């Protein structure tokens, strides 16, 4: 393995640069989409699902079957994490939507973000924060596997009274867009280990580019609506993310978890698979175009806040 940056080949150096500056790339994509939305009129929002599938496939290729051993070797930690994931963020989303008197479309979008599982970005941020990476990966994996059931159910419970939520259709969407690509990635890694090993160095960069593309497509499609009422949703998204990071840490501390576990739980709870939220909004809430916006804004913001949190956590030594 080429561990030193100066020994990396040029393609790998470029890939590392893209992955390291993912937050900047996503922010740039959002700005471009806001300034020149008309340039992307020909791109249909339906391409979000295949793009998200690519990210999930890459996640599957980076996982190992052994990564899921944490579920059995440390079930208490994973259960605590998943309970926090599917209670803190959904409830925060609902409370913020009520507090800011959001309309139906934005309420659906914010609740969708809150009810989604953790994303792959949380694993990267946990690694940079010097947290418990095994716990982070285990929580992401388990919450993703639970998502086909819990995400539609929670959205129906929290937003079903105001909008029509098709729980069965949402279950199938998550199955096809998230679970199956991850399983396919795991199988490819098992059957073609050498090819997977060569590709692994480029997967973070690929995921970064795809996430940026998803954000660009979503924001370009709703640029006018975002500019007219964007400050409110930006404030809600920031509070949602910061609240999740803070409450996640507080729960871990109250339960007496170790410092690395506190960092992992905080990041895992606060960072969501916001791309999935936008995808589900596009598929199942077409009557509410603004429902895709919270997921796109969350994708931009949580990469920025994640970098700040990673630096903060990594700089603090727990005595």
LOVEX-230055 format. One record per residue (C-alpha): residue in one letter; residue number from 1; x, y, z. Coordinates in steps of 0.5 Angstrom, whole numbers. Example, Ala and Ser with C-alpha at 12.3 -4.5 7.8 and 13.67 -1.06 7.14 Angstrom:
<pts>
<pt><residuo>A</residuo><num>1</num><u>25</u><v>-9</v><w>16</w></pt>
<pt><residuo>S</residuo><num>2</num><u>27</u><v>-2</v><w>14</w></pt>
</pts>
This chain:
<pts>
<pt><residuo>X</residuo><num>1</num><u>0</u><v>0</v><w>0</w></pt>
<pt><residuo>X</residuo><num>2</num><u>2</u><v>7</v><w>-2</w></pt>
<pt><residuo>X</residuo><num>3</num><u>2</u><v>11</v><w>5</w></pt>
<pt><residuo>X</residuo><num>4</num><u>6</u><v>17</v><w>4</w></pt>
<pt><residuo>X</residuo><num>5</num><u>2</u><v>22</v><w>0</w></pt>
<pt><residuo>X</residuo><num>6</num><u>9</u><v>24</v><w>-4</w></pt>
<pt><residuo>X</residuo><num>7</num><u>9</u><v>16</v><w>-6</w></pt>
<pt><residuo>X</residuo><num>8</num><u>2</u><v>16</v><w>-9</w></pt>
<pt><residuo>X</residuo><num>9</num><u>1</u><v>16</v><w>-17</w></pt>
<pt><residuo>X</residuo><num>10</num><u>-2</u><v>22</v><w>-20</w></pt>
<pt><residuo>X</residuo><num>11</num><u>-9</u><v>19</v><w>-21</w></pt>
<pt><residuo>X</residuo><num>12</num><u>-9</u><v>17</v><w>-13</w></pt>
<pt><residuo>X</residuo><num>13</num><u>-6</u><v>24</v><w>-11</w></pt>
<pt><residuo>X</residuo><num>14</num><u>-12</u><v>27</v><w>-15</w></pt>
<pt><residuo>X</residuo><num>15</num><u>-17</u><v>22</v><w>-12</w></pt>
<pt><residuo>X</residuo><num>16</num><u>-15</u><v>24</v><w>-5</w></pt>
<pt><residuo>X</residuo><num>17</num><u>-15</u><v>31</v><w>-7</w></pt>
<pt><residuo>X</residuo><num>18</num><u>-22</u><v>31</v><w>-9</w></pt>
<pt><residuo>X</residuo><num>19</num><u>-24</u><v>27</v><w>-3</w></pt>
<pt><residuo>X</residuo><num>20</num><u>-21</u><v>31</v><w>2</w></pt>
<pt><residuo>X</residuo><num>21</num><u>-24</u><v>37</v><w>-1</w></pt>
<pt><residuo>X</residuo><num>22</num><u>-31</u><v>34</v><w>-1</w></pt>
<pt><residuo>X</residuo><num>23</num><u>-35</u><v>40</v><w>3</w></pt>
<pt><residuo>X</residuo><num>24</num><u>-32</u><v>45</v><w>-2</w></pt>
<pt><residuo>X</residuo><num>25</num><u>-34</u><v>41</v><w>-8</w></pt>
<pt><residuo>X</residuo><num>26</num><u>-41</u><v>40</v><w>-6</w></pt>
<pt><residuo>X</residuo><num>27</num><u>-41</u><v>48</v><w>-4</w></pt>
<pt><residuo>X</residuo><num>28</num><u>-39</u><v>50</v><w>-11</w></pt>
<pt><residuo>X</residuo><num>29</num><u>-44</u><v>45</v><w>-14</w></pt>
<pt><residuo>X</residuo><num>30</num><u>-49</u><v>49</v><w>-10</w></pt>
<pt><residuo>X</residuo><num>31</num><u>-47</u><v>56</v><w>-12</w></pt>
<pt><residuo>X</residuo><num>32</num><u>-46</u><v>54</v><w>-19</w></pt>
<pt><residuo>X</residuo><num>33</num><u>-53</u><v>51</v><w>-19</w></pt>
<pt><residuo>X</residuo><num>34</num><u>-56</u><v>57</v><w>-16</w></pt>
<pt><residuo>X</residuo><num>35</num><u>-52</u><v>62</v><w>-21</w></pt>
<pt><residuo>X</residuo><num>36</num><u>-54</u><v>58</v><w>-27</w></pt>
<pt><residuo>X</residuo><num>37</num><u>-60</u><v>54</v><w>-26</w></pt>
<pt><residuo>X</residuo><num>38</num><u>-62</u><v>54</v><w>-33</w></pt>
<pt><residuo>X</residuo><num>39</num><u>-56</u><v>50</v><w>-36</w></pt>
<pt><residuo>X</residuo><num>40</num><u>-58</u><v>44</v><w>-33</w></pt>
<pt><residuo>X</residuo><num>41</num><u>-65</u><v>44</v><w>-35</w></pt>
<pt><residuo>X</residuo><num>42</num><u>-64</u><v>38</v><w>-39</w></pt>
<pt><residuo>X</residuo><num>43</num><u>-62</u><v>34</v><w>-33</w></pt>
<pt><residuo>X</residuo><num>44</num><u>-68</u><v>30</v><w>-30</w></pt>
<pt><residuo>X</residuo><num>45</num><u>-69</u><v>29</v><w>-23</w></pt>
<pt><residuo>X</residuo><num>46</num><u>-70</u><v>22</v><w>-24</w></pt>
<pt><residuo>X</residuo><num>47</num><u>-63</u><v>21</v><w>-25</w></pt>
<pt><residuo>X</residuo><num>48</num><u>-62</u><v>22</v><w>-18</w></pt>
<pt><residuo>X</residuo><num>49</num><u>-63</u><v>14</v><w>-16</w></pt>
<pt><residuo>X</residuo><num>50</num><u>-58</u><v>11</v><w>-20</w></pt>
<pt><residuo>X</residuo><num>51</num><u>-53</u><v>16</v><w>-18</w></pt>
<pt><residuo>X</residuo><num>52</num><u>-55</u><v>14</v><w>-11</w></pt>
<pt><residuo>X</residuo><num>53</num><u>-54</u><v>7</v><w>-12</w></pt>
<pt><residuo>X</residuo><num>54</num><u>-47</u><v>8</v><w>-15</w></pt>
<pt><residuo>X</residuo><num>55</num><u>-45</u><v>11</v><w>-8</w></pt>
<pt><residuo>X</residuo><num>56</num><u>-48</u><v>5</v><w>-4</w></pt>
<pt><residuo>X</residuo><num>57</num><u>-45</u><v>0</v><w>-9</w></pt>
<pt><residuo>X</residuo><num>58</num><u>-38</u><v>4</v><w>-7</w></pt>
<pt><residuo>X</residuo><num>59</num><u>-40</u><v>3</v><w>0</w></pt>
<pt><residuo>X</residuo><num>60</num><u>-41</u><v>-4</v><w>-1</w></pt>
<pt><residuo>X</residuo><num>61</num><u>-34</u><v>-5</v><w>-4</w></pt>
<pt><residuo>X</residuo><num>62</num><u>-31</u><v>-2</v><w>2</w></pt>
<pt><residuo>X</residuo><num>63</num><u>-34</u><v>-6</v><w>7</w></pt>
<pt><residuo>X</residuo><num>64</num><u>-32</u><v>-12</v><w>10</w></pt>
<pt><residuo>X</residuo><num>65</num><u>-37</u><v>-18</v><w>12</w></pt>
<pt><residuo>X</residuo><num>66</num><u>-32</u><v>-17</v><w>18</w></pt>
<pt><residuo>X</residuo><num>67</num><u>-34</u><v>-10</v><w>19</w></pt>
<pt><residuo>X</residuo><num>68</num><u>-41</u><v>-13</v><w>22</w></pt>
<pt><residuo>X</residuo><num>69</num><u>-38</u><v>-17</v><w>27</w></pt>
<pt><residuo>X</residuo><num>70</num><u>-39</u><v>-11</v><w>32</w></pt>
<pt><residuo>X</residuo><num>71</num><u>-46</u><v>-12</v><w>32</w></pt>
<pt><residuo>X</residuo><num>72</num><u>-45</u><v>-18</v><w>35</w></pt>
<pt><residuo>X</residuo><num>73</num><u>-39</u><v>-17</v><w>39</w></pt>
<pt><residuo>X</residuo><num>74</num><u>-42</u><v>-10</v><w>42</w></pt>
<pt><residuo>X</residuo><num>75</num><u>-49</u><v>-10</v><w>41</w></pt>
<pt><residuo>X</residuo><num>76</num><u>-50</u><v>-5</v><w>46</w></pt>
<pt><residuo>X</residuo><num>77</num><u>-47</u><v>0</v><w>43</w></pt>
<pt><residuo>X</residuo><num>78</num><u>-50</u><v>-1</v><w>36</w></pt>
<pt><residuo>X</residuo><num>79</num><u>-57</u><v>-1</v><w>39</w></pt>
<pt><residuo>X</residuo><num>80</num><u>-56</u><v>5</v><w>43</w></pt>
<pt><residuo>X</residuo><num>81</num><u>-53</u><v>8</v><w>37</w></pt>
<pt><residuo>X</residuo><num>82</num><u>-59</u><v>6</v><w>32</w></pt>
<pt><residuo>X</residuo><num>83</num><u>-64</u><v>8</v><w>37</w></pt>
<pt><residuo>X</residuo><num>84</num><u>-61</u><v>15</v><w>38</w></pt>
<pt><residuo>X</residuo><num>85</num><u>-61</u><v>15</v><w>30</w></pt>
<pt><residuo>X</residuo><num>86</num><u>-68</u><v>14</v><w>29</w></pt>
<pt><residuo>X</residuo><num>87</num><u>-71</u><v>18</v><w>35</w></pt>
<pt><residuo>X</residuo><num>88</num><u>-67</u><v>24</v><w>36</w></pt>
<pt><residuo>X</residuo><num>89</num><u>-66</u><v>26</v><w>28</w></pt>
<pt><residuo>X</residuo><num>90</num><u>-74</u><v>25</v><w>27</w></pt>
<pt><residuo>X</residuo><num>91</num><u>-76</u><v>28</v><w>33</w></pt>
<pt><residuo>X</residuo><num>92</num><u>-72</u><v>34</v><w>32</w></pt>
<pt><residuo>X</residuo><num>93</num><u>-74</u><v>35</v><w>25</w></pt>
<pt><residuo>X</residuo><num>94</num><u>-81</u><v>35</v><w>27</w></pt>
<pt><residuo>X</residuo><num>95</num><u>-80</u><v>40</v><w>32</w></pt>
<pt><residuo>X</residuo><num>96</num><u>-76</u><v>45</v><w>28</w></pt>
<pt><residuo>X</residuo><num>97</num><u>-82</u><v>44</v><w>22</w></pt>
<pt><residuo>X</residuo><num>98</num><u>-87</u><v>46</v><w>28</w></pt>
<pt><residuo>X</residuo><num>99</num><u>-83</u><v>52</v><w>31</w></pt>
<pt><residuo>X</residuo><num>100</num><u>-81</u><v>55</v><w>24</w></pt>
<pt><residuo>X</residuo><num>101</num><u>-88</u><v>54</v><w>21</w></pt>
<pt><residuo>X</residuo><num>102</num><u>-86</u><v>50</v><w>15</w></pt>
<pt><residuo>X</residuo><num>103</num><u>-91</u><v>49</v><w>10</w></pt>
<pt><residuo>X</residuo><num>104</num><u>-92</u><v>42</v><w>8</w></pt>
<pt><residuo>X</residuo><num>105</num><u>-87</u><v>41</v><w>2</w></pt>
<pt><residuo>X</residuo><num>106</num><u>-81</u><v>43</v><w>7</w></pt>
<pt><residuo>X</residuo><num>107</num><u>-84</u><v>39</v><w>13</w></pt>
<pt><residuo>X</residuo><num>108</num><u>-84</u><v>33</v><w>9</w></pt>
<pt><residuo>X</residuo><num>109</num><u>-77</u><v>35</v><w>6</w></pt>
<pt><residuo>X</residuo><num>110</num><u>-74</u><v>36</v><w>13</w></pt>
<pt><residuo>X</residuo><num>111</num><u>-78</u><v>30</v><w>16</w></pt>
<pt><residuo>X</residuo><num>112</num><u>-75</u><v>25</v><w>11</w></pt>
<pt><residuo>X</residuo><num>113</num><u>-68</u><v>28</v><w>12</w></pt>
<pt><residuo>X</residuo><num>114</num><u>-69</u><v>26</v><w>20</w></pt>
<pt><residuo>X</residuo><num>115</num><u>-72</u><v>19</v><w>18</w></pt>
<pt><residuo>X</residuo><num>116</num><u>-66</u><v>17</v><w>14</w></pt>
<pt><residuo>X</residuo><num>117</num><u>-60</u><v>13</v><w>16</w></pt>
<pt><residuo>X</residuo><num>118</num><u>-53</u><v>15</v><w>17</w></pt>
<pt><residuo>X</residuo><num>119</num><u>-49</u><v>16</v><w>11</w></pt>
<pt><residuo>X</residuo><num>120</num><u>-42</u><v>14</v><w>9</w></pt>
<pt><residuo>X</residuo><num>121</num><u>-40</u><v>21</v><w>10</w></pt>
<pt><residuo>X</residuo><num>122</num><u>-41</u><v>20</v><w>17</w></pt>
<pt><residuo>X</residuo><num>123</num><u>-35</u><v>14</v><w>17</w></pt>
<pt><residuo>X</residuo><num>124</num><u>-30</u><v>19</v><w>14</w></pt>
<pt><residuo>X</residuo><num>125</num><u>-32</u><v>24</v><w>19</w></pt>
<pt><residuo>X</residuo><num>126</num><u>-31</u><v>19</v><w>25</w></pt>
<pt><residuo>X</residuo><num>127</num><u>-24</u><v>17</v><w>22</w></pt>
<pt><residuo>X</residuo><num>128</num><u>-22</u><v>24</v><w>21</w></pt>
<pt><residuo>X</residuo><num>129</num><u>-24</u><v>25</v><w>28</w></pt>
<pt><residuo>X</residuo><num>130</num><u>-21</u><v>19</v><w>31</w></pt>
<pt><residuo>X</residuo><num>131</num><u>-27</u><v>16</v><w>34</w></pt>
<pt><residuo>X</residuo><num>132</num><u>-29</u><v>9</v><w>34</w></pt>
<pt><residuo>X</residuo><num>133</num><u>-29</u><v>7</v><w>27</w></pt>
<pt><residuo>X</residuo><num>134</num><u>-32</u><v>0</v><w>28</w></pt>
<pt><residuo>X</residuo><num>135</num><u>-38</u><v>3</v><w>31</w></pt>
<pt><residuo>X</residuo><num>136</num><u>-39</u><v>8</v><w>26</w></pt>
<pt><residuo>X</residuo><num>137</num><u>-39</u><v>3</v><w>20</w></pt>
<pt><residuo>X</residuo><num>138</num><u>-43</u><v>-2</v><w>24</w></pt>
<pt><residuo>X</residuo><num>139</num><u>-48</u><v>3</v><w>26</w></pt>
<pt><residuo>X</residuo><num>140</num><u>-49</u><v>6</v><w>19</w></pt>
<pt><residuo>X</residuo><num>141</num><u>-49</u><v>-1</v><w>16</w></pt>
<pt><residuo>X</residuo><num>142</num><u>-55</u><v>-3</v><w>21</w></pt>
<pt><residuo>X</residuo><num>143</num><u>-59</u><v>3</v><w>21</w></pt>
<pt><residuo>X</residuo><num>144</num><u>-59</u><v>2</v><w>13</w></pt>
<pt><residuo>X</residuo><num>145</num><u>-61</u><v>-5</v><w>14</w></pt>
<pt><residuo>X</residuo><num>146</num><u>-67</u><v>-2</v><w>18</w></pt>
<pt><residuo>X</residuo><num>147</num><u>-68</u><v>4</v><w>14</w></pt>
<pt><residuo>X</residuo><num>148</num><u>-73</u><v>0</v><w>9</w></pt>
<pt><residuo>X</residuo><num>149</num><u>-78</u><v>-1</v><w>15</w></pt>
<pt><residuo>X</residuo><num>150</num><u>-77</u><v>5</v><w>20</w></pt>
<pt><residuo>X</residuo><num>151</num><u>-76</u><v>11</v><w>15</w></pt>
<pt><residuo>X</residuo><num>152</num><u>-83</u><v>10</v><w>11</w></pt>
<pt><residuo>X</residuo><num>153</num><u>-86</u><v>8</v><w>18</w></pt>
<pt><residuo>X</residuo><num>154</num><u>-83</u><v>14</v><w>21</w></pt>
<pt><residuo>X</residuo><num>155</num><u>-85</u><v>19</v><w>16</w></pt>
<pt><residuo>X</residuo><num>156</num><u>-92</u><v>16</v><w>16</w></pt>
<pt><residuo>X</residuo><num>157</num><u>-92</u><v>18</v><w>23</w></pt>
<pt><residuo>X</residuo><num>158</num><u>-89</u><v>25</v><w>23</w></pt>
<pt><residuo>X</residuo><num>159</num><u>-92</u><v>27</v><w>16</w></pt>
<pt><residuo>X</residuo><num>160</num><u>-97</u><v>22</v><w>14</w></pt>
<pt><residuo>X</residuo><num>161</num><u>-103</u><v>27</v><w>17</w></pt>
<pt><residuo>X</residuo><num>162</num><u>-101</u><v>32</v><w>12</w></pt>
<pt><residuo>X</residuo><num>163</num><u>-99</u><v>29</v><w>6</w></pt>
<pt><residuo>X</residuo><num>164</num><u>-100</u><v>22</v><w>3</w></pt>
<pt><residuo>X</residuo><num>165</num><u>-95</u><v>17</v><w>5</w></pt>
<pt><residuo>X</residuo><num>166</num><u>-94</u><v>11</v><w>1</w></pt>
<pt><residuo>X</residuo><num>167</num><u>-90</u><v>6</v><w>6</w></pt>
<pt><residuo>X</residuo><num>168</num><u>-90</u><v>0</v><w>1</w></pt>
<pt><residuo>X</residuo><num>169</num><u>-87</u><v>4</v><w>-5</w></pt>
<pt><residuo>X</residuo><num>170</num><u>-82</u><v>8</v><w>0</w></pt>
<pt><residuo>X</residuo><num>171</num><u>-80</u><v>1</v><w>3</w></pt>
<pt><residuo>X</residuo><num>172</num><u>-79</u><v>-2</v><w>-4</w></pt>
<pt><residuo>X</residuo><num>173</num><u>-75</u><v>5</v><w>-6</w></pt>
<pt><residuo>X</residuo><num>174</num><u>-70</u><v>4</v><w>-1</w></pt>
<pt><residuo>X</residuo><num>175</num><u>-69</u><v>-3</v><w>-2</w></pt>
<pt><residuo>X</residuo><num>176</num><u>-67</u><v>-2</v><w>-9</w></pt>
<pt><residuo>X</residuo><num>177</num><u>-63</u><v>4</v><w>-9</w></pt>
<pt><residuo>X</residuo><num>178</num><u>-59</u><v>3</v><w>-2</w></pt>
<pt><residuo>X</residuo><num>179</num><u>-60</u><v>-5</v><w>0</w></pt>
<pt><residuo>X</residuo><num>180</num><u>-59</u><v>-8</v><w>-7</w></pt>
<pt><residuo>X</residuo><num>181</num><u>-53</u><v>-4</v><w>-9</w></pt>
<pt><residuo>X</residuo><num>182</num><u>-49</u><v>-5</v><w>-2</w></pt>
<pt><residuo>X</residuo><num>183</num><u>-50</u><v>-12</v><w>-3</w></pt>
<pt><residuo>X</residuo><num>184</num><u>-48</u><v>-12</v><w>-10</w></pt>
<pt><residuo>X</residuo><num>185</num><u>-42</u><v>-8</v><w>-8</w></pt>
<pt><residuo>X</residuo><num>186</num><u>-40</u><v>-14</v><w>-2</w></pt>
<pt><residuo>X</residuo><num>187</num><u>-41</u><v>-19</v><w>-7</w></pt>
<pt><residuo>X</residuo><num>188</num><u>-36</u><v>-16</v><w>-12</w></pt>
<pt><residuo>X</residuo><num>189</num><u>-31</u><v>-15</v><w>-7</w></pt>
<pt><residuo>X</residuo><num>190</num><u>-32</u><v>-22</v><w>-5</w></pt>
<pt><residuo>X</residuo><num>191</num><u>-31</u><v>-25</v><w>-12</w></pt>
<pt><residuo>X</residuo><num>192</num><u>-26</u><v>-20</v><w>-15</w></pt>
<pt><residuo>X</residuo><num>193</num><u>-22</u><v>-18</v><w>-9</w></pt>
<pt><residuo>X</residuo><num>194</num><u>-16</u><v>-16</v><w>-13</w></pt>
<pt><residuo>X</residuo><num>195</num><u>-20</u><v>-11</v><w>-18</w></pt>
<pt><residuo>X</residuo><num>196</num><u>-24</u><v>-8</v><w>-11</w></pt>
<pt><residuo>X</residuo><num>197</num><u>-17</u><v>-7</v><w>-8</w></pt>
<pt><residuo>X</residuo><num>198</num><u>-15</u><v>-3</v><w>-14</w></pt>
<pt><residuo>X</residuo><num>199</num><u>-21</u><v>1</v><w>-14</w></pt>
<pt><residuo>X</residuo><num>200</num><u>-22</u><v>2</v><w>-7</w></pt>
<pt><residuo>X</residuo><num>201</num><u>-17</u><v>8</v><w>-7</w></pt>
<pt><residuo>X</residuo><num>202</num><u>-21</u><v>12</v><w>-12</w></pt>
<pt><residuo>X</residuo><num>203</num><u>-28</u><v>10</v><w>-9</w></pt>
<pt><residuo>X</residuo><num>204</num><u>-28</u><v>16</v><w>-4</w></pt>
<pt><residuo>X</residuo><num>205</num><u>-27</u><v>21</v><w>-10</w></pt>
<pt><residuo>X</residuo><num>206</num><u>-32</u><v>18</v><w>-14</w></pt>
<pt><residuo>X</residuo><num>207</num><u>-37</u><v>19</v><w>-8</w></pt>
<pt><residuo>X</residuo><num>208</num><u>-35</u><v>26</v><w>-7</w></pt>
<pt><residuo>X</residuo><num>209</num><u>-37</u><v>27</v><w>-15</w></pt>
<pt><residuo>X</residuo><num>210</num><u>-43</u><v>24</v><w>-15</w></pt>
<pt><residuo>X</residuo><num>211</num><u>-46</u><v>27</v><w>-8</w></pt>
<pt><residuo>X</residuo><num>212</num><u>-44</u><v>34</v><w>-12</w></pt>
<pt><residuo>X</residuo><num>213</num><u>-48</u><v>32</v><w>-18</w></pt>
<pt><residuo>X</residuo><num>214</num><u>-54</u><v>30</v><w>-14</w></pt>
<pt><residuo>X</residuo><num>215</num><u>-54</u><v>37</v><w>-10</w></pt>
<pt><residuo>X</residuo><num>216</num><u>-53</u><v>41</v><w>-17</w></pt>
<pt><residuo>X</residuo><num>217</num><u>-59</u><v>37</v><w>-20</w></pt>
<pt><residuo>X</residuo><num>218</num><u>-63</u><v>38</v><w>-14</w></pt>
<pt><residuo>X</residuo><num>219</num><u>-62</u><v>45</v><w>-13</w></pt>
<pt><residuo>X</residuo><num>220</num><u>-62</u><v>47</v><w>-20</w></pt>
<pt><residuo>X</residuo><num>221</num><u>-69</u><v>44</v><w>-21</w></pt>
<pt><residuo>X</residuo><num>222</num><u>-71</u><v>49</v><w>-15</w></pt>
<pt><residuo>X</residuo><num>223</num><u>-67</u><v>55</v><w>-15</w></pt>
<pt><residuo>X</residuo><num>224</num><u>-72</u><v>60</v><w>-16</w></pt>
<pt><residuo>X</residuo><num>225</num><u>-76</u><v>57</v><w>-10</w></pt>
<pt><residuo>X</residuo><num>226</num><u>-70</u><v>56</v><w>-6</w></pt>
<pt><residuo>X</residuo><num>227</num><u>-67</u><v>64</v><w>-7</w></pt>
<pt><residuo>X</residuo><num>228</num><u>-74</u><v>66</v><w>-5</w></pt>
<pt><residuo>X</residuo><num>229</num><u>-75</u><v>63</v><w>2</w></pt>
<pt><residuo>X</residuo><num>230</num><u>-68</u><v>59</v><w>3</w></pt>
<pt><residuo>X</residuo><num>231</num><u>-66</u><v>63</v><w>9</w></pt>
<pt><residuo>X</residuo><num>232</num><u>-71</u><v>59</v><w>13</w></pt>
<pt><residuo>X</residuo><num>233</num><u>-69</u><v>52</v><w>11</w></pt>
<pt><residuo>X</residuo><num>234</num><u>-62</u><v>54</v><w>11</w></pt>
<pt><residuo>X</residuo><num>235</num><u>-63</u><v>56</v><w>19</w></pt>
<pt><residuo>X</residuo><num>236</num><u>-67</u><v>49</v><w>20</w></pt>
<pt><residuo>X</residuo><num>237</num><u>-62</u><v>45</v><w>17</w></pt>
<pt><residuo>X</residuo><num>238</num><u>-56</u><v>48</v><w>21</w></pt>
<pt><residuo>X</residuo><num>239</num><u>-60</u><v>47</v><w>27</w></pt>
<pt><residuo>X</residuo><num>240</num><u>-62</u><v>40</v><w>25</w></pt>
<pt><residuo>X</residuo><num>241</num><u>-55</u><v>38</v><w>24</w></pt>
<pt><residuo>X</residuo><num>242</num><u>-52</u><v>41</v><w>30</w></pt>
<pt><residuo>X</residuo><num>243</num><u>-58</u><v>39</v><w>35</w></pt>
<pt><residuo>X</residuo><num>244</num><u>-56</u><v>32</v><w>32</w></pt>
<pt><residuo>X</residuo><num>245</num><u>-49</u><v>32</v><w>33</w></pt>
<pt><residuo>X</residuo><num>246</num><u>-50</u><v>35</v><w>40</w></pt>
<pt><residuo>X</residuo><num>247</num><u>-56</u><v>31</v><w>43</w></pt>
<pt><residuo>X</residuo><num>248</num><u>-52</u><v>25</v><w>40</w></pt>
<pt><residuo>X</residuo><num>249</num><u>-46</u><v>27</v><w>44</w></pt>
<pt><residuo>X</residuo><num>250</num><u>-50</u><v>28</v><w>50</w></pt>
<pt><residuo>X</residuo><num>251</num><u>-53</u><v>21</v><w>50</w></pt>
<pt><residuo>X</residuo><num>252</num><u>-47</u><v>18</v><w>49</w></pt>
<pt><residuo>X</residuo><num>253</num><u>-44</u><v>22</v><w>55</w></pt>
<pt><residuo>X</residuo><num>254</num><u>-50</u><v>20</v><w>60</w></pt>
<pt><residuo>X</residuo><num>255</num><u>-49</u><v>13</v><w>58</w></pt>
<pt><residuo>X</residuo><num>256</num><u>-42</u><v>13</v><w>60</w></pt>
<pt><residuo>X</residuo><num>257</num><u>-39</u><v>11</v><w>53</w></pt>
<pt><residuo>X</residuo><num>258</num><u>-32</u><v>12</v><w>52</w></pt>
<pt><residuo>X</residuo><num>259</num><u>-29</u><v>18</v><w>49</w></pt>
<pt><residuo>X</residuo><num>260</num><u>-28</u><v>15</v><w>42</w></pt>
<pt><residuo>X</residuo><num>261</num><u>-35</u><v>12</v><w>42</w></pt>
<pt><residuo>X</residuo><num>262</num><u>-38</u><v>19</v><w>44</w></pt>
<pt><residuo>X</residuo><num>263</num><u>-35</u><v>22</v><w>38</w></pt>
<pt><residuo>X</residuo><num>264</num><u>-37</u><v>16</v><w>33</w></pt>
<pt><residuo>X</residuo><num>265</num><u>-45</u><v>17</v><w>36</w></pt>
<pt><residuo>X</residuo><num>266</num><u>-45</u><v>24</v><w>36</w></pt>
<pt><residuo>X</residuo><num>267</num><u>-43</u><v>24</v><w>28</w></pt>
<pt><residuo>X</residuo><num>268</num><u>-47</u><v>18</v><w>27</w></pt>
<pt><residuo>X</residuo><num>269</num><u>-53</u><v>21</v><w>29</w></pt>
<pt><residuo>X</residuo><num>270</num><u>-52</u><v>28</v><w>27</w></pt>
<pt><residuo>X</residuo><num>271</num><u>-50</u><v>26</v><w>19</w></pt>
<pt><residuo>X</residuo><num>272</num><u>-56</u><v>23</v><w>15</w></pt>
<pt><residuo>X</residuo><num>273</num><u>-56</u><v>20</v><w>8</w></pt>
<pt><residuo>X</residuo><num>274</num><u>-59</u><v>26</v><w>6</w></pt>
<pt><residuo>X</residuo><num>275</num><u>-58</u><v>24</v><w>-2</w></pt>
<pt><residuo>X</residuo><num>276</num><u>-63</u><v>19</v><w>0</w></pt>
<pt><residuo>X</residuo><num>277</num><u>-68</u><v>24</v><w>3</w></pt>
<pt><residuo>X</residuo><num>278</num><u>-68</u><v>28</v><w>-4</w></pt>
<pt><residuo>X</residuo><num>279</num><u>-69</u><v>22</v><w>-8</w></pt>
<pt><residuo>X</residuo><num>280</num><u>-75</u><v>19</v><w>-4</w></pt>
<pt><residuo>X</residuo><num>281</num><u>-78</u><v>26</v><w>-4</w></pt>
<pt><residuo>X</residuo><num>282</num><u>-77</u><v>26</v><w>-12</w></pt>
<pt><residuo>X</residuo><num>283</num><u>-80</u><v>19</v><w>-13</w></pt>
<pt><residuo>X</residuo><num>284</num><u>-86</u><v>20</v><w>-8</w></pt>
<pt><residuo>X</residuo><num>285</num><u>-87</u><v>27</v><w>-7</w></pt>
<pt><residuo>X</residuo><num>286</num><u>-87</u><v>30</v><w>-14</w></pt>
<pt><residuo>X</residuo><num>287</num><u>-93</u><v>34</v><w>-12</w></pt>
<pt><residuo>X</residuo><num>288</num><u>-89</u><v>38</v><w>-7</w></pt>
<pt><residuo>X</residuo><num>289</num><u>-82</u><v>40</v><w>-11</w></pt>
<pt><residuo>X</residuo><num>290</num><u>-79</u><v>44</v><w>-5</w></pt>
<pt><residuo>X</residuo><num>291</num><u>-79</u><v>37</v><w>-1</w></pt>
<pt><residuo>X</residuo><num>292</num><u>-72</u><v>36</v><w>-5</w></pt>
<pt><residuo>X</residuo><num>293</num><u>-69</u><v>42</v><w>-2</w></pt>
<pt><residuo>X</residuo><num>294</num><u>-68</u><v>40</v><w>5</w></pt>
<pt><residuo>X</residuo><num>295</num><u>-64</u><v>34</v><w>3</w></pt>
<pt><residuo>X</residuo><num>296</num><u>-60</u><v>38</v><w>-2</w></pt>
<pt><residuo>X</residuo><num>297</num><u>-58</u><v>44</v><w>3</w></pt>
<pt><residuo>X</residuo><num>298</num><u>-57</u><v>38</v><w>9</w></pt>
<pt><residuo>X</residuo><num>299</num><u>-52</u><v>35</v><w>4</w></pt>
<pt><residuo>X</residuo><num>300</num><u>-48</u><v>42</v><w>3</w></pt>
<pt><residuo>X</residuo><num>301</num><u>-48</u><v>44</v><w>10</w></pt>
<pt><residuo>X</residuo><num>302</num><u>-47</u><v>37</v><w>14</w></pt>
<pt><residuo>X</residuo><num>303</num><u>-40</u><v>36</v><w>10</w></pt>
<pt><residuo>X</residuo><num>304</num><u>-38</u><v>43</v><w>12</w></pt>
<pt><residuo>X</residuo><num>305</num><u>-40</u><v>42</v><w>19</w></pt>
<pt><residuo>X</residuo><num>306</num><u>-37</u><v>35</v><w>19</w></pt>
<pt><residuo>X</residuo><num>307</num><u>-30</u><v>38</v><w>17</w></pt>
<pt><residuo>X</residuo><num>308</num><u>-31</u><v>43</v><w>23</w></pt>
<pt><residuo>X</residuo><num>309</num><u>-33</u><v>38</v><w>28</w></pt>
<pt><residuo>X</residuo><num>310</num><u>-27</u><v>33</v><w>26</w></pt>
<pt><residuo>X</residuo><num>311</num><u>-22</u><v>38</v><w>27</w></pt>
<pt><residuo>X</residuo><num>312</num><u>-25</u><v>40</v><w>34</w></pt>
<pt><residuo>X</residuo><num>313</num><u>-26</u><v>33</v><w>36</w></pt>
<pt><residuo>X</residuo><num>314</num><u>-19</u><v>30</v><w>34</w></pt>
<pt><residuo>X</residuo><num>315</num><u>-15</u><v>36</v><w>37</w></pt>
<pt><residuo>X</residuo><num>316</num><u>-18</u><v>35</v><w>44</w></pt>
<pt><residuo>X</residuo><num>317</num><u>-15</u><v>29</v><w>48</w></pt>
<pt><residuo>X</residuo><num>318</num><u>-19</u><v>26</v><w>53</w></pt>
<pt><residuo>X</residuo><num>319</num><u>-15</u><v>25</v><w>60</w></pt>
</pts>
